[in-house]
C-alpha cells in the first residue's frame, strides 16, 4: 500500500460523548500494515457538558502506536455538516473515514480492507455494508442485496435515490481527499443532513459511488437521523433536499405522482381521504408492498418453525 499512507477517522459528537468508549476501542483495534497510520479526530459540536477528561481517558486506555488521536470541541453548536467540513479541513489523511459515536467497526480489518479497495478500484468514494445493532442482535446488512445492481449504473442509482430516497448511509461511506478538492465540502445550507444532498450532487455530476460489498460497521439506531421523532433541523433539511430534487431531476408523469405522494406529502396528508381519492394508485401500491412484506414474514416464520 504505497499510494495511501495515512487515513483520517472522524468521530463527531453532540450530547452523546458518553457513548464514545466502544467507538474509540474499535478504532484502536484496527490492524494495519507497516507504514500506514491513522489520524483520529474526535470533534464535539459544542456540547455544554462535554467531558474532555472522560474522553481522553478512553483514548489513553488504548494502545496502538500507529494511531494519533486529537480531541477537539467547537465553541458553539455548528451542526453535523459544518462540523464534518471543519474536521476535513483539519485532517491530513489521504482517505477520510467517518465513524459515528454510537457505531463500531465491524471487525479489526475494516480500515485495512477499505484502503486496499480504494487502491484496487482507484475510486474517490466508496460505500460499504452496515449492520443495525438492535438489542445486541445482528440484523440483515444494508443496502439490501436486491439493491446491489443499482451501483453498476450511475443513472439507475441517481433515479432510485431521487425517486425513493437515500439508500446510502454516510456512516459507512468513505472518501479520498481528492474528492473534496474537486467538489468542495458538504453543503452547509444543511444543518444535519450532510450525506444525501452530497451523494445526489456527485451522481448528477457523473461521479460514481462504488459499493464495496463488505460489512464495515455495526451502527446504533438511536441517533438524530434515525430517530422516529425527527429533529426539527432534520425535517427542514429533508424538505430542502426534496425541493432540490424537484428542481433538478425530471420524472415522467407517473413518477411525478409517486414522488409527490410519497416524498412531498406528510404522513397525515397521505392518509387524508382527499389525497387517497386523488392518488388511488399510490394507495394501492402501498397496500401491495405492505401485503408482500406480511407474506414474507409469515413464510419465514413458517419455515423457521418447521
C-alpha positions in Angstrom: 0.0 0.0 0.0 2.4 2.6 -1.2 -0.1 5.2 -2.5 -2.1 5.7 0.7 0.0 6.3 3.8 -2.4 7.9 6.2 -6.2 7.6 6.9 -8.2 10.1 8.9 -11.0 8.7 11.0 -13.6 11.3 12.1 -16.0 10.9 15.0 -18.4 13.7 15.6 -20.3 14.0 18.9 -23.1 16.2 20.2 -24.7 15.3 23.5 -23.5 11.7 23.1 -19.9 11.7 24.2 -20.8 9.1 26.9 -21.1 6.6 24.1 -17.6 7.0 22.8 -15.7 4.3 24.6 -16.8 1.5 22.2 -16.1 3.5 19.1 -12.7 4.5 20.3 -11.9 0.9 21.2 -12.9 -0.3 17.8 -10.6 2.3 16.2 -7.6 1.3 18.2 -8.2 -2.4 17.5 -7.7 -1.9 13.8 -4.8 -3.8 12.3 -2.7 -2.0 9.7 0.4 -3.0 7.7 3.7 -1.2 8.5 3.9 2.3 7.2 0.1 3.0 7.4 -1.0 5.4 10.1 -4.4 6.6 11.5 -5.1 10.2 12.4 -8.1 10.0 14.7 -10.1 13.2 15.1 -12.9 13.3 17.8 -14.8 16.6 17.3 -17.5 17.6 19.7 -20.1 20.1 18.4 -20.4 22.4 21.4 -21.9 20.1 23.9 -22.4 22.1 27.1 -21.3 19.3 29.5 -18.6 17.8 27.3 -16.2 15.9 29.5 -12.8 16.1 27.9 -11.2 14.1 30.8 -13.6 11.2 30.2 -12.9 11.0 26.5 -9.2 11.4 27.0 -9.2 8.6 29.5 -11.0 6.4 26.9 -8.2 7.2 24.4 -5.4 6.7 26.9 -6.7 3.3 27.9 -6.0 2.1 24.3 -2.6 1.2 22.8 -1.7 1.4 19.1 1.5 3.2 18.1 0.1 3.7 14.6 -2.7 6.0 15.8 -2.5 9.6 16.7 -5.7 11.0 18.3 -6.8 14.6 18.7 -9.9 15.6 20.8 -11.4 18.9 19.6 -14.5 20.9 20.5 -16.5 23.7 18.8 -17.2 26.8 20.8 -20.8 26.6 19.7 -23.1 24.1 18.0 -22.4 24.3 14.3 -24.3 21.2 13.2 -23.2 18.0 11.6 -22.5 19.4 8.2 -20.3 22.3 9.2 -18.5 20.1 11.8 -17.7 17.4 9.3 -16.3 20.1 6.9 -14.2 21.5 9.8 -12.8 18.1 10.5 -12.0 17.5 6.9 -10.1 20.9 6.7 -8.1 20.0 9.9 -7.3 16.5 8.6 -4.2 15.3 6.9 -5.2 11.8 5.8 -5.2 10.6 2.2 -8.6 8.9 2.9 -11.3 10.1 5.3 -13.5 7.6 7.2 -16.4 8.7 9.4 -17.3 6.7 12.5 -20.3 7.8 14.5 -20.1 8.0 18.3 -22.5 5.1 18.7 -21.1 2.9 16.0 -18.2 0.5 15.9 -16.2 -1.0 13.1 -17.4 -4.5 12.2 -14.1 -6.1 12.8 -10.4 -5.3 13.2 -9.6 -5.4 9.5 -12.1 -2.8 8.2 -9.7 0.1 7.7 -7.1 -2.2 6.1 -9.6 -3.6 3.6 -11.2 -0.3 2.8 -7.8 1.2 2.0 -7.0 -1.8 -0.2 -10.3 -1.3 -2.1 -9.5 2.4 -2.7 -6.2 1.4 -4.2 -7.5 -1.5 -6.3 -10.5 0.4 -7.6 -9.0 3.9 -7.8 -12.4 5.2 -6.6 -12.9 8.5 -4.9 -15.9 7.5 -2.9 -16.7 4.0 -1.6 -19.8 2.9 0.4 -20.0 -0.3 2.3 -22.5 -2.5 4.1 -23.8 -1.6 7.5 -25.4 -3.8 10.2 -28.0 -2.4 12.5 -27.3 -3.3 16.1 -30.8 -3.9 17.6 -30.8 -5.1 21.2 -27.4 -6.6 20.7 -28.6 -8.8 17.8 -27.1 -8.6 14.3 -29.8 -7.9 11.7 -29.6 -8.1 7.9 -27.0 -5.8 6.4 -27.9 -2.7 4.3 -28.1 -1.9 1.4 -30.1 -5.0 0.6 -28.8 -7.5 -1.9 -31.7 -6.6 -4.2 -30.3 -3.1 -4.5 -26.7 -4.0 -5.4 -27.3 -3.8 -9.1 -28.1 -0.1 -8.8 -24.4 0.7 -8.1 -23.4 -0.6 -11.5 -25.0 2.3 -13.3 -24.9 6.0 -12.2 -28.2 6.8 -13.9 -30.1 3.9 -12.3 -28.7 4.8 -8.8 -29.5 8.5 -9.3 -33.0 7.7 -10.4 -33.6 5.4 -7.4 -32.1 7.9 -5.0 -34.1 10.8 -6.4 -37.4 9.0 -6.6 -37.5 6.9 -3.4 -35.0 8.5 -1.1 -31.5 7.8 0.2 -30.3 4.2 0.4 -26.6 5.0 1.1 -25.5 5.7 4.7 -22.9 8.4 5.3 -21.9 6.5 8.4 -20.2 3.8 6.2 -19.2 5.8 3.2 -15.6 6.8 2.8 -13.7 9.4 0.7 -10.4 10.2 -0.9 -9.2 13.7 -0.1 -9.1 14.5 -3.8 -12.9 14.2 -3.9 -13.3 17.3 -1.7 -10.6 19.1 -3.7 -12.7 18.5 -6.8 -16.2 19.1 -5.4 -15.7 21.1 -2.3 -17.1 20.1 1.1 -20.6 19.2 2.2 -23.3 21.8 1.6 -23.6 23.9 4.7 -27.0 25.2 3.7 -28.0 22.0 5.5 -27.5 21.6 9.3 -27.7 17.9 10.0 -28.0 16.2 6.6 -24.6 16.0 5.0 -24.7 12.8 3.0 -27.9 12.6 0.9 -27.5 16.1 -0.8 -23.8 15.4 -1.3 -24.5 12.0 -2.9 -27.1 13.4 -5.2 -24.7 16.2 -6.3 -21.9 13.6 -7.0 -24.2 11.4 -9.1 -25.6 14.4 -11.0 -22.0 15.4 -11.8 -21.2 11.9 -13.1 -19.1 10.8 -10.1 -19.7 7.1 -9.4 -20.2 5.7 -5.9 -18.6 2.3 -5.6 -20.4 -0.3 -3.5 -17.8 -2.4 -1.6 -19.8 -5.5 -0.5 -18.2 -5.7 2.9 -19.7 -5.2 6.3 -17.9 -2.2 7.8 -19.9 -1.0 10.8 -22.4 -2.1 13.4 -24.5 1.0 13.9 -26.7 2.4 16.6 -30.4 3.1 15.8 -31.0 5.9 18.3 -29.2 8.8 16.6 -30.8 12.1 15.5 -31.1 11.0 11.9 -32.6 7.6 12.7 -35.0 8.7 15.5 -38.7 8.1 14.7 -39.4 11.6 16.2 -37.3 13.6 13.8 -35.3 16.7 14.9 -36.8 19.9 13.6 -33.5 20.8 11.8 -33.6 17.4 10.1 -37.2 18.0 9.0 -36.1 21.3 7.5 -33.1 19.7 5.8 -35.3 16.9 4.4 -37.6 19.4 2.8 -34.7 21.3 1.3 -33.3 18.1 -0.4 -36.8 17.2 -1.7 -37.0 20.7 -3.2 -33.6 20.3 -4.7 -34.6 17.0 -6.4 -37.8 18.6 -7.7 -35.8 21.4 -9.3 -33.0 19.3 -10.7 -34.4 15.9 -11.7 -37.1 15.2 -14.3 -39.6 12.5 -13.6 -42.2 11.1 -16.0 -45.9 11.6 -15.2 -46.4 8.5 -13.1 -43.1 9.0 -11.3 -44.1 12.6 -10.5 -47.2 11.4 -8.9 -45.3 8.8 -6.9 -42.7 11.4 -5.8 -45.3 14.0 -4.8 -47.4 11.5 -2.8 -44.5 9.6 -1.1 -41.9 12.3 -0.7 -43.6 15.7 -0.6 -46.8 14.9 1.3 -46.6 14.3 5.1 -48.0 11.1 6.6 -51.2 12.8 7.7 -51.7 14.2 4.3 -51.2 10.8 2.6 -53.8 9.3 4.9 -56.4 12.0 4.2 -59.5 11.0 2.2 -59.0 13.7 -0.4 -55.4 12.5 -1.3 -56.4 8.9 -1.2 -59.1 9.7 -3.8 -56.7 11.8 -5.9 -53.9 9.2 -5.8 -55.6 5.8 -5.7 -52.8 4.0 -7.5 -50.3 5.2 -4.8 -52.6 3.9 -2.0 -53.0 0.6 -3.8 -49.2 0.3 -4.3 -48.6 0.9 -0.6 -51.1 -1.8 0.2 -49.4 -4.2 -2.2 -46.0 -3.5 -0.7 -47.3 -3.9 2.8 -49.1 -7.2 2.0 -45.9 -8.5 0.3 -44.0 -7.7 3.5 -46.5 -9.5 5.7 -46.4 -12.6 3.4 -42.6 -12.7 3.6 -42.7 -12.6 7.4 -45.3 -15.3 7.5 -43.4 -17.6 5.2 -40.1 -17.0 7.1 -41.8 -17.8 10.4 -43.5 -20.9 9.0 -40.2 -22.2 7.6 -38.4 -21.4 10.9 -41.0 -23.4 12.9 -40.5 -26.4 10.6 
